[in-house]
Amino acid sequence: MEAQENTQKATKRVLITGCSSGFGLMTALAAAKAGFEVIATMRNLKKADSLRKALDEANASVQIEELDVTKPESIASAMEKIGPVDILVNNAGILITGSFLDQTDEEMRRVFETNYFGVVNLTKAVTPGMIERKGGRIINIASLAGLIGHPYNASYSASKHALIGFSKSIRVELAPFNIDVVSIEPGYHKTEIIRANANQSENFYDRSSPTFTWNRGFLKAFMDEIIPRAGEPEVVVKKIMEAMTAEEPKHHYVIGKDAVAMRIVRWLGLCGWVEGKIIRKIRRATKREIAREMEKKARRKKKKAESV
């Protein structure tokens, strides 16, 4: 029976986006080790070295293809090479930090083009093949931010909220074709999207902005209090694999202590209390940043006076 199950898994073709790092890289590796036929894609193939190294160390292999989900021509070209798949994992995503007052239209649209429209367009391209094969599975990597909001990351939160709504909607539309739609909704986890791949708005440090000090206060609070408590990404990858392999997957998976806690908070109607707590934390961090800036100015002034 086990050998039969492994054979069935090996016949399944899995397309995963955003595999240069984070959940995408780790899921591609886990799926390859589990016996799936994996097509790992990324926007820039120059960033494939980390994936190739992980595959070499695990003695596993995947098909690596270039795919920019924001470009219809890239989707069309990739699908021509890849062909039909059984499972699609929409993982590619970006985050640009900064108050919505400071973010440009181009930055907000870029977030939506990747996190929402890219998912929609790739899903449109993949679904006809699933219908023809009489079944399939679409797994969308959303976020806790799409459930509760994310200050100073409004465009990211809004795009993930849209993605969750999209997932819920097409789940019903695709049910007659035996296509499952799953939403993965993790809280903060230690991936590159909150570290090396994190982006700040081009106006993040614009001193003329009324939110200049608050941007910095949020970033300080985020670095000091959120990142150190972020969960291990392996937990999320395990759930993604569960969603890929389960005979009847859950409609959505809320992952992480922070995500589960916020789910309870919402149920209890305490979101206002949590928002107040977040505001107080950012206010304290902002005051510390202002004090630190004043100290730096005082030191520079003193040094300049001494050099005269």
C-alpha positions in Angstrom: 0.0 0.0 0.0 2.8 2.4 0.9 4.6 1.7 -2.4 1.4 2.4 -4.2 0.9 5.7 -2.4 4.5 6.8 -3.2 3.9 5.9 -6.9 0.8 8.0 -6.9 2.6 10.9 -5.4 5.4 10.6 -7.9 3.0 11.0 -10.8 1.7 14.4 -9.4 3.2 17.5 -11.0 3.6 20.5 -8.7 4.3 24.0 -9.8 5.6 26.4 -7.1 6.3 30.1 -7.5 8.8 32.2 -5.6 11.3 29.5 -5.0 14.5 31.6 -4.7 14.1 31.7 -0.9 11.7 31.2 2.1 8.6 29.0 1.9 8.9 28.5 -1.8 12.5 27.1 -1.7 11.7 25.0 1.3 8.5 23.6 -0.1 10.1 22.8 -3.4 12.8 20.9 -1.5 10.3 19.1 0.7 8.1 18.1 -2.2 11.0 16.8 -4.2 12.2 14.7 -1.3 8.6 13.4 -1.0 8.6 12.1 -4.5 6.6 14.8 -6.4 7.6 16.0 -9.8 8.4 19.6 -8.9 8.6 22.7 -11.2 10.2 25.4 -9.1 9.9 28.9 -10.5 11.3 32.3 -9.7 11.4 35.7 -11.3 15.2 35.9 -11.6 17.1 32.6 -12.3 20.3 34.3 -11.0 18.8 33.8 -7.5 18.5 30.0 -8.0 21.9 29.1 -6.3 20.4 28.7 -2.9 17.8 26.3 -4.2 20.4 24.3 -6.2 22.7 24.0 -3.2 19.8 22.8 -1.0 18.9 20.2 -3.6 22.5 19.0 -4.0 22.8 18.6 -0.3 19.5 16.6 -0.2 20.3 14.6 -3.3 17.0 15.8 -4.8 16.1 17.4 -8.1 13.5 19.7 -9.5 12.8 21.5 -12.8 13.8 25.2 -12.4 12.0 27.7 -14.6 11.9 31.4 -14.9 8.5 32.9 -14.2 7.5 36.5 -13.4 3.8 36.3 -12.3 3.4 40.0 -13.0 4.0 39.6 -16.7 1.4 37.8 -18.8 4.0 36.9 -21.5 6.2 35.3 -18.8 3.3 33.2 -17.6 2.4 32.1 -21.2 6.0 31.2 -22.0 6.4 29.3 -18.7 3.2 27.3 -19.2 4.2 26.4 -22.7 7.3 24.8 -21.3 5.8 23.3 -18.2 2.4 22.0 -19.5 -0.4 20.8 -17.2 0.2 20.4 -13.5 -1.8 18.7 -10.7 -1.0 21.1 -7.9 -0.2 24.9 -8.0 1.4 26.6 -5.0 1.0 30.3 -5.4 3.8 31.4 -3.1 5.5 34.4 -4.8 4.9 37.6 -2.9 6.5 40.9 -1.9 6.2 43.4 0.9 7.0 47.1 0.9 7.1 48.7 4.3 5.9 52.3 5.0 2.9 54.3 5.8 0.2 54.3 3.0 0.7 58.1 3.0 4.3 57.7 1.9 3.9 54.8 -0.5 3.7 55.7 -4.2 1.0 54.4 -6.4 3.6 52.4 -8.3 4.7 50.7 -5.1 1.2 49.8 -4.1 0.4 48.5 -7.6 3.6 46.5 -7.6 2.5 44.7 -4.4 -0.9 44.0 -5.8 0.5 42.9 -9.2 2.6 40.2 -7.5 0.5 39.2 -4.5 -2.9 39.3 -6.1 -3.1 39.8 -9.9 -0.1 37.5 -10.4 -1.9 34.7 -8.5 -5.2 35.3 -10.4 -3.5 35.2 -13.8 -1.3 32.2 -13.1 -4.3 30.3 -11.7 -6.3 31.2 -14.8 -3.5 29.7 -16.9 -3.2 26.5 -14.9 -6.9 25.7 -14.2 -7.9 24.6 -17.8 -5.3 21.8 -17.6 -6.7 20.7 -14.2 -10.2 20.7 -15.6 -9.0 18.6 -18.5 -7.3 16.2 -16.1 -10.5 16.1 -14.0 -9.0 17.4 -10.8 -6.3 19.4 -9.2 -5.4 21.5 -6.2 -4.6 25.2 -5.9 -2.8 26.3 -2.7 -2.5 30.1 -2.1 0.0 31.4 0.4 -1.9 34.2 2.1 -1.1 35.7 5.5 -2.4 36.6 8.9 -2.1 40.2 7.7 -4.9 39.4 5.3 -7.1 38.6 8.2 -6.4 41.4 10.7 -4.5 44.2 8.9 -0.8 45.2 9.1 0.1 48.8 10.1 2.7 50.4 7.9 2.2 47.6 5.4 -1.3 48.4 4.2 -0.9 47.4 0.6 0.5 44.0 1.6 -2.3 43.4 4.0 -4.9 44.5 1.5 -3.4 42.3 -1.2 -3.5 39.3 1.1 -7.0 40.1 2.2 -8.0 40.1 -1.5 -6.2 36.8 -2.0 -8.1 35.2 0.8 -11.4 36.5 -0.7 -10.3 35.2 -4.1 -9.5 31.7 -2.6 -12.9 31.5 -0.9 -14.7 32.6 -4.1 -13.1 30.2 -6.6 -13.3 27.3 -4.2 -17.0 27.2 -4.9 -16.5 27.8 -8.7 -14.0 25.0 -9.1 -15.7 22.4 -6.8 -17.7 20.9 -9.7 -14.4 20.2 -11.5 -12.9 18.3 -8.5 -10.4 21.1 -7.9 -9.5 21.9 -4.3 -8.6 25.5 -3.3 -6.7 25.9 -0.1 -5.6 29.2 1.7 -2.5 29.1 3.9 -2.6 31.9 6.4 0.7 32.0 8.5 1.6 34.6 11.1 5.2 36.0 11.3 7.8 33.4 10.5 11.6 33.7 9.9 11.7 34.0 6.1 13.5 36.5 3.9 10.3 38.5 3.3 10.8 40.0 6.7 14.6 40.1 6.5 16.9 40.3 3.5 14.0 40.6 1.0 12.2 43.2 3.0 11.7 46.5 1.1 11.0 50.0 2.4 9.0 52.6 0.6 11.2 55.1 -1.3 9.7 57.8 0.9 10.2 55.9 4.1 12.8 58.3 5.3 11.3 61.5 3.9 11.6 63.9 6.8 8.9 66.2 5.4 6.3 63.4 5.8 4.1 63.6 8.9 4.7 59.9 9.4 8.5 60.0 9.2 9.1 59.4 12.9 6.3 56.9 13.1 7.7 54.9 10.2 10.9 54.6 12.1 9.1 53.8 15.4 7.2 51.0 13.7 10.4 49.6 12.2 12.1 49.7 15.5 9.2 47.9 17.3 9.1 45.4 14.5 12.8 44.6 14.7 12.9 44.4 18.5 9.6 42.7 19.3 8.2 40.9 16.2 11.2 39.3 14.4 12.7 37.7 17.5 9.4 36.0 18.3 8.7 34.9 14.7 8.1 31.2 14.2 10.2 28.7 12.4 9.3 28.4 8.7 9.5 24.6 8.7 6.1 24.6 10.5 4.5 26.4 7.6 6.2 24.1 5.0 4.9 21.1 6.9 1.3 22.5 6.6 1.8 23.2 2.9 2.9 19.6 2.4 -0.1 18.5 4.4 -2.4 20.6 2.1 -0.7 19.0 -0.9 -1.0 15.4 0.2 -4.2 15.2 2.2 -7.1 13.4 0.5 -9.4 16.1 1.7 -7.4 19.2 2.7 -8.8 21.9 5.0 -10.2 25.0 3.3 -7.6 27.1 5.1 -4.7 26.7 7.5 -4.0 29.3 10.2 -0.4 28.8 11.2 1.7 30.1 14.1 1.0 31.1 17.7 0.4 34.7 16.8 -2.1 33.7 14.1 -4.0 31.3 16.3 -4.1 33.9 19.1 -5.4 36.6 16.8 -8.1 34.2 15.6 -9.3 33.8 19.2 -9.0 37.6 19.7 -11.3 38.1 16.7 -13.8 35.6 18.0 -13.9 37.3 21.3 -14.3 40.7 19.7 -11.1 42.1 21.2 -9.4 43.5 18.0 -9.8 47.0 19.3 -7.9 46.2 22.5 -5.1 44.6 20.4 -4.9 47.6 18.1 -4.6 49.9 21.1 -1.7 47.8 22.4 0.0 47.9 19.0 -0.4 51.7 18.9 1.2 52.0 22.4 4.1 49.9 21.4 4.8 51.9 18.3 4.4 55.2 20.2 7.0 54.0 22.8 9.4 52.9 20.1 8.9 56.2 18.2 9.7 58.2 21.4 12.9 56.2 21.8 13.8 56.8 18.1 13.2 60.6 18.6 15.4 60.6 21.7 18.1 58.7 20.0 18.1 61.1 17.0 18.3 64.1 19.4 21.3 62.5 21.2 23.1 62.0 17.8 22.5 65.6 16.9 23.8 66.8 20.2 27.0 64.7 19.8 27.6 66.0 16.3 27.1 69.6 17.6 29.5 69.0 20.4 32.1 67.4 18.2 31.8 70.3 15.7 32.2 72.9 18.5 35.3 71.1 19.9 36.9 71.0 16.5 36.6 74.8 16.1 
